[in-house]
Amino acid sequence: MHIPVLRKQVLQYLDPKPNENIIDCTANGGGHAIAIFNRIESGGRLLAIEWDKKIAKDLKARITELSTSDFQISVVNDSYVNLKTIVEENNFKPVDGILFDLGMSSKHLEESGRGFTFQKNEPLDMRYNTDNRLTAGEIVNSWSEKEITEILRKYGEEKFAVRIARNIVKSRPLKTTFDLVGAIGGLRKKIHPATKTFQALRIVVNKELESLEKTLPQAEEILAPGGRLVVISFHSLEDRIVKNFFRDSKLKVLTKKPITGLPEEISGNPRARSAKLRAGTKQ
């Protein structure tokens, strides 16, 4: 079961109140979304955005089971990169709070069958939304050794990028995650040798960093005065973008340093170990 990270801290900094309109840009299974809706009560509205079709469908079913009307919670199957358009199409104004939880869903790891984890032998897909054309398989089997080296360095911060890219090209064709793990080989002890390669491929396939850079300014623009923006990142590349955005924006920063999980949460939910929360409010 997917356990949302930093739930108490999200509610503290997002501070949803009765009758407010809140957007969860990465709704997933609704862990944060339902907690937020319980704070805004019947007079408020929640817009839940989820890019994965199946997860969005499951979330709609969960909301129905909770006997919550669609008017109060709207689930939109789209990418948050289209945030402004989504808000306009759903006439969702004023916007009092926006949440981004940039972590990967446990559903993607455990149920999707799309190759997000090196611990299962699955096709090399890694798409959050299967309408997208680019897959991890296309990258490792069709891109040049130079291109693969560059993405491993840039998006995986992989110091063995040259060696891994060379091994990948030599091992073609690669059809499954285990094929890729075998090509990567054993190059480190502290973390699994495939960790950074899988991260880099997933980021490129889903254009994660580009989407984040395009969306944060949209969030600032659509927030009403006094509106709060909360972002949870999980690796240094994301956090750097978020940190720089808050530094350069006109928002009042509420977190001088990123908020991290408490020891008791981390022990019960290992995903919280790398989570960093940053927040700001519109003047």
Secondary structure, 3 states (H helix, E strand, C coil): CCCCCCHHHHHHHHCCCCCCEEEECCCCCCHHHHHHHHHHCCCCEEEEEECCHHHHHHHHHHHHHCCCCCCCEEEEECCHHHHHHHHHHCCCCCEEEEEEECCCCHHHHHCCCCCCCCCCCCECCCCCCCCCCCCHHHHHHHCCHHHHHHHHHHHHCCCCHHHHHHHHHHCCCCCEHHHHHHHHCCCCCCCCCCHHHHHHHHHHHHCHHHHHHHHHHHHHHHEEEEEEEEEEECCHHHHHHHHHHHHHCCCEECCCCCECCCHHHHHHCHHHHHCEEEEEECC
